[in-house]
C-alpha cells in the first residue's frame, strides 16, 4: 500500500513536457517546439543558441500546453 502511494506521488512530480509557440518580434514568423524546461529553452532561442531561430530573435511566447509524457508532447507539436 505504501509503495503504491509513493508511486502515485512520484507521478505527480514527474517531468512535464511543454509544447510552445513563439513569435519572432523581428519578422512576425512563428516557431513551434517542445521541451522539458520551457524557461531554459526560451533563453536558448532568445540568445541565438538555436540554429533554426537564431536569425529571428527576439521571440515572445504565444502559447504553451503541458503534457505528462514526451510522446504526447511530440504528437501535439505536429
PAKOL-569216 format. One record per residue: residue number from 0; residue in three letters; x, y, z of N, C-alpha, C in turn. Coordinates in Angstrom, 1 decimal. Each point is the difference from the previous one (the first is absolute). Example, Ala and Ser with C-alpha at 12.3 -4.5 7.8 and 13.67 -1.06 7.14 Angstrom:
% PAKOL-569216
+-----+-----+--------+--------+--------+--------+--------+--------+--------+--------+--------+
!   n ! res !     nx !     ny !     nz !    cax !    cay !    caz !     cx !     cy !     cz !
+-----+-----+--------+--------+--------+--------+--------+--------+--------+--------+--------+
!   0 ! ALA !   13.2 !   -5.7 !    7.8 !   -0.9 !    1.2 !    0.0 !    0.9 !    1.2 !    0.0 !
!   1 ! SER !   -0.4 !    1.1 !   -0.7 !    0.9 !    1.1 !    0.0 !   -0.8 !    1.1 !    0.8 !
+-----+-----+--------+--------+--------+--------+--------+--------+--------+--------+--------+
***
This chain:
% PAKOL-569216
+-----+-----+--------+--------+--------+--------+--------+--------+--------+--------+--------+
!   n ! res !     nx !     ny !     nz !    cax !    cay !    caz !     cx !     cy !     cz !
+-----+-----+--------+--------+--------+--------+--------+--------+--------+--------+--------+
!   0 ! UNK !    0.8 !   -1.2 !    0.0 !   -0.8 !    1.2 !    0.0 !    0.9 !    1.3 !    0.0 !
!   1 ! UNK !    1.0 !    0.0 !    0.8 !    0.9 !    1.2 !    0.1 !    0.7 !    0.1 !   -1.3 !
!   2 ! UNK !    0.5 !   -1.0 !   -0.6 !    0.7 !    0.1 !   -1.3 !   -0.9 !    0.5 !   -1.1 !
!   3 ! UNK !   -1.3 !   -0.4 !    0.0 !   -0.9 !    0.5 !   -1.0 !   -0.2 !    1.5 !    0.2 !
!   4 ! UNK !   -0.2 !    0.4 !    1.2 !   -0.2 !    1.4 !    0.3 !    1.2 !    0.8 !   -0.5 !
!   5 ! UNK !    1.2 !   -0.5 !    0.3 !    1.2 !    0.7 !   -0.4 !    0.1 !    0.1 !   -1.5 !
!   6 ! UNK !   -0.4 !   -1.1 !   -0.7 !    0.1 !    0.1 !   -1.5 !   -1.0 !    1.0 !   -0.5 !
!   7 ! UNK !   -1.1 !    0.2 !    0.6 !   -1.0 !    1.0 !   -0.4 !    0.6 !    1.4 !    0.2 !
!   8 ! UNK !    0.7 !    0.2 !    1.1 !    0.6 !    1.3 !    0.3 !    1.1 !    0.3 !   -1.0 !
!   9 ! UNK !    0.8 !   -1.0 !   -0.3 !    1.1 !    0.2 !   -1.0 !   -0.6 !    0.4 !   -1.3 !
!  10 ! UNK !   -1.1 !   -0.5 !   -0.4 !   -0.6 !    0.4 !   -1.3 !   -0.5 !    1.4 !    0.0 !
!  11 ! UNK !   -0.4 !    0.5 !    1.2 !   -0.4 !    1.4 !    0.1 !    1.2 !    1.0 !   -0.2 !
!  12 ! UNK !    1.2 !   -0.5 !    0.4 !    1.2 !    0.9 !   -0.1 !    0.8 !   -0.4 !   -1.2 !
!  13 ! UNK !   -0.4 !   -0.8 !   -0.9 !    0.7 !   -0.5 !   -1.1 !    0.3 !    1.2 !   -1.0 !
!  14 ! UNK !    1.0 !   -0.1 !   -0.8 !    0.4 !    1.0 !   -0.9 !   -1.2 !    0.2 !   -1.0 !
!  15 ! UNK !   -0.3 !    1.3 !   -0.2 !   -1.1 !    0.4 !   -1.0 !    0.7 !    0.5 !   -1.2 !
!  16 ! UNK !   -0.7 !   -0.2 !   -1.1 !    0.4 !    0.5 !   -1.3 !   -0.9 !    1.1 !   -0.5 !
!  17 ! UNK !    0.5 !    1.0 !   -0.6 !   -0.7 !    1.2 !   -0.4 !    0.1 !    0.2 !   -1.5 !
!  18 ! UNK !   -1.1 !    0.1 !   -0.7 !   -0.1 !    0.4 !   -1.4 !   -0.2 !    1.5 !    0.0 !
!  19 ! UNK !    0.8 !    0.7 !   -0.8 !   -0.1 !    1.4 !    0.0 !    0.1 !    0.6 !   -1.4 !
!  20 ! UNK !   -0.6 !    1.2 !   -0.1 !    0.0 !    0.7 !   -1.2 !    0.7 !    1.4 !    0.3 !
!  21 ! UNK !    1.0 !    0.3 !   -0.8 !    0.7 !    1.3 !    0.1 !   -0.3 !    0.8 !   -1.2 !
!  22 ! UNK !    0.0 !    1.4 !    0.2 !   -0.1 !    0.9 !   -1.1 !    1.2 !    0.9 !    0.0 !
!  23 ! UNK !    0.6 !    0.1 !   -1.2 !    1.2 !    0.9 !   -0.1 !   -0.5 !    1.4 !    0.0 !
!  24 ! UNK !    0.6 !    0.8 !    0.8 !   -0.3 !    1.5 !    0.0 !    0.7 !    0.7 !   -1.1 !
!  25 ! UNK !    1.0 !   -0.7 !   -0.7 !    0.7 !    0.5 !   -1.1 !   -0.8 !   -0.1 !   -1.3 !
!  26 ! UNK !   -0.6 !   -1.2 !   -0.3 !   -0.7 !   -0.1 !   -1.3 !   -1.4 !   -0.6 !    0.2 !
!  27 ! UNK !   -0.5 !   -0.2 !    1.2 !   -1.3 !   -0.5 !    0.2 !   -0.3 !   -1.5 !   -0.2 !
!  28 ! UNK !    1.0 !   -0.7 !   -0.5 !   -0.1 !   -1.4 !   -0.3 !   -0.1 !   -0.8 !    1.3 !
!  29 ! UNK !   -0.7 !   -1.2 !    0.0 !   -0.1 !   -0.8 !    1.2 !    0.8 !   -1.2 !   -0.1 !
!  30 ! UNK !    0.3 !   -0.6 !    1.2 !    0.8 !   -1.2 !    0.2 !   -0.7 !   -0.9 !    1.0 !
!  31 ! UNK !   -0.2 !   -1.2 !   -0.3 !   -0.6 !   -1.0 !    0.9 !    1.0 !   -1.0 !    0.5 !
!  32 ! UNK !    0.1 !   -0.3 !    1.3 !    0.9 !   -1.0 !    0.5 !   -0.5 !   -0.6 !    1.3 !
!  33 ! UNK !    0.8 !   -0.9 !    0.5 !   -0.4 !   -0.6 !    1.3 !    1.3 !   -0.1 !    0.8 !
!  34 ! UNK !   -0.1 !    0.0 !    1.4 !    1.1 !   -0.1 !    0.9 !   -0.4 !   -0.5 !    1.3 !
!  35 ! UNK !    1.0 !   -0.4 !    0.8 !   -0.3 !   -0.4 !    1.4 !    0.4 !    1.1 !    0.9 !
!  36 ! UNK !    0.4 !    1.2 !   -0.5 !    0.4 !    1.1 !    0.8 !   -0.2 !    1.3 !   -0.8 !
!  37 ! UNK !   -1.2 !    0.5 !    0.1 !   -0.4 !    1.2 !   -0.9 !    0.9 !    1.2 !    0.3 !
!  38 ! UNK !    0.3 !    0.3 !    1.2 !    0.8 !    1.2 !    0.3 !    1.3 !   -0.1 !   -0.7 !
!  39 ! UNK !    0.7 !   -1.1 !    0.2 !    1.3 !   -0.2 !   -0.6 !   -0.1 !    0.1 !   -1.6 !
!  40 ! UNK !   -1.0 !   -0.6 !   -0.5 !   -0.2 !   -0.1 !   -1.5 !   -0.2 !    1.4 !   -0.5 !
!  41 ! UNK !   -0.9 !    0.8 !    0.6 !   -0.2 !    1.4 !   -0.4 !    1.3 !    0.8 !    0.0 !
!  42 ! UNK !    0.8 !   -0.2 !    1.1 !    1.2 !    0.7 !    0.1 !    1.0 !   -0.4 !   -1.2 !
!  43 ! UNK !    0.0 !   -1.3 !   -0.3 !    0.8 !   -0.4 !   -1.2 !   -0.5 !    0.6 !   -1.3 !
!  44 ! UNK !   -1.3 !    0.1 !   -0.2 !   -0.5 !    0.6 !   -1.2 !    0.4 !    1.5 !   -0.1 !
!  45 ! UNK !   -0.3 !    0.7 !    1.1 !    0.3 !    1.4 !    0.1 !    1.4 !    0.5 !    0.0 !
!  46 ! UNK !    0.9 !   -1.0 !    0.3 !    1.4 !    0.4 !    0.0 !    0.7 !   -0.5 !   -1.2 !
!  47 ! UNK !   -0.8 !   -0.5 !   -1.0 !    0.6 !   -0.4 !   -1.3 !    0.7 !   -1.4 !    0.0 !
!  48 ! UNK !   -0.2 !   -0.8 !    1.1 !    0.6 !   -1.3 !    0.1 !   -0.7 !   -1.1 !   -0.8 !
!  49 ! UNK !   -1.1 !    0.3 !   -0.6 !   -0.8 !   -1.0 !   -0.8 !    0.2 !    0.3 !   -1.4 !
!  50 ! UNK !    0.6 !   -1.0 !   -0.8 !    0.3 !    0.2 !   -1.4 !   -1.2 !    0.5 !   -0.8 !
!  51 ! UNK !   -1.2 !   -0.6 !    0.3 !   -1.2 !    0.2 !   -0.8 !   -0.6 !    1.4 !    0.2 !
!  52 ! UNK !    0.4 !    0.7 !    1.1 !   -0.7 !    1.2 !    0.3 !    1.0 !    1.2 !    0.2 !
!  53 ! UNK !    1.3 !   -0.3 !    0.0 !    1.0 !    1.0 !    0.4 !   -0.1 !    1.4 !   -0.8 !
!  54 ! UNK !   -0.5 !   -0.1 !   -1.2 !    0.0 !    1.3 !   -0.8 !   -1.3 !    0.7 !    0.1 !
!  55 ! UNK !   -0.9 !   -0.5 !    0.9 !   -1.3 !    0.7 !    0.2 !   -0.3 !    0.5 !    1.4 !
!  56 ! UNK !    1.0 !    0.1 !    0.8 !   -0.1 !    0.4 !    1.4 !   -0.4 !    1.5 !    0.0 !
!  57 ! UNK !   -0.7 !    0.5 !    1.0 !   -0.5 !   -0.7 !    1.2 !   -1.4 !   -0.7 !   -0.3 !
!  58 ! UNK !   -0.4 !   -0.8 !    1.0 !   -1.3 !   -0.7 !   -0.1 !   -0.9 !    0.3 !    1.2 !
!  59 ! UNK !   -1.3 !   -0.1 !   -0.2 !   -0.9 !    0.0 !    1.1 !   -0.8 !   -1.3 !    0.0 !
!  60 ! UNK !   -0.4 !   -0.4 !    1.1 !   -0.8 !   -1.2 !    0.2 !   -1.4 !    0.2 !   -0.3 !
!  61 ! UNK !   -0.6 !   -0.7 !   -1.0 !   -1.4 !    0.2 !   -0.3 !   -0.9 !   -1.0 !    0.6 !
!  62 ! UNK !    0.5 !   -1.2 !    0.2 !   -0.8 !   -1.2 !    0.5 !    0.9 !   -1.0 !    0.6 !
!  63 ! UNK !   -0.6 !   -0.7 !    1.1 !    0.7 !   -1.1 !    0.6 !   -1.1 !   -1.0 !    0.5 !
!  64 ! UNK !    0.4 !   -1.3 !   -0.1 !   -0.9 !   -1.0 !    0.5 !    0.9 !   -1.1 !    0.5 !
!  65 ! UNK !   -0.4 !   -0.5 !    1.2 !    0.9 !   -1.0 !    0.7 !   -0.6 !   -1.4 !   -0.2 !
!  66 ! UNK !    0.9 !   -1.0 !    0.0 !   -0.3 !   -1.4 !   -0.2 !    0.8 !   -0.8 !    1.0 !
!  67 ! UNK !   -0.5 !   -1.1 !    0.4 !    0.7 !   -0.9 !    1.0 !    1.1 !   -0.9 !   -0.7 !
!  68 ! UNK !   -0.2 !   -0.2 !   -1.3 !    1.0 !   -0.8 !   -0.7 !    0.6 !    0.7 !   -1.2 !
!  69 ! UNK !    1.2 !   -0.4 !   -0.3 !    0.7 !    0.6 !   -1.2 !   -0.8 !   -0.4 !   -1.3 !
!  70 ! UNK !   -0.5 !   -1.2 !    0.0 !   -0.7 !   -0.5 !   -1.2 !   -1.2 !    0.8 !   -0.2 !
!  71 ! UNK !   -0.8 !    0.4 !    1.0 !   -1.2 !    0.8 !   -0.2 !    0.4 !    1.4 !   -0.5 !
!  72 ! UNK !    1.1 !    0.5 !    0.6 !    0.5 !    1.4 !   -0.5 !    0.4 !   -0.1 !   -1.5 !
!  73 ! UNK !    0.7 !   -1.0 !   -0.3 !    0.4 !   -0.2 !   -1.4 !   -1.2 !   -0.1 !   -1.0 !
!  74 ! UNK !   -1.0 !   -0.7 !    0.4 !   -1.2 !   -0.1 !   -0.8 !   -0.7 !    1.3 !   -0.1 !
!  75 ! UNK !   -0.1 !    0.8 !    1.0 !   -0.6 !    1.3 !    0.0 !    0.7 !    1.0 !   -0.9 !
!  76 ! UNK !    1.3 !   -0.1 !    0.1 !    0.9 !    0.9 !   -0.8 !   -0.3 !   -0.1 !   -1.5 !
!  77 ! UNK !   -0.2 !   -1.2 !   -0.4 !   -0.3 !   -0.2 !   -1.5 !   -1.3 !    0.5 !   -0.3 !
+-----+-----+--------+--------+--------+--------+--------+--------+--------+--------+--------+
***
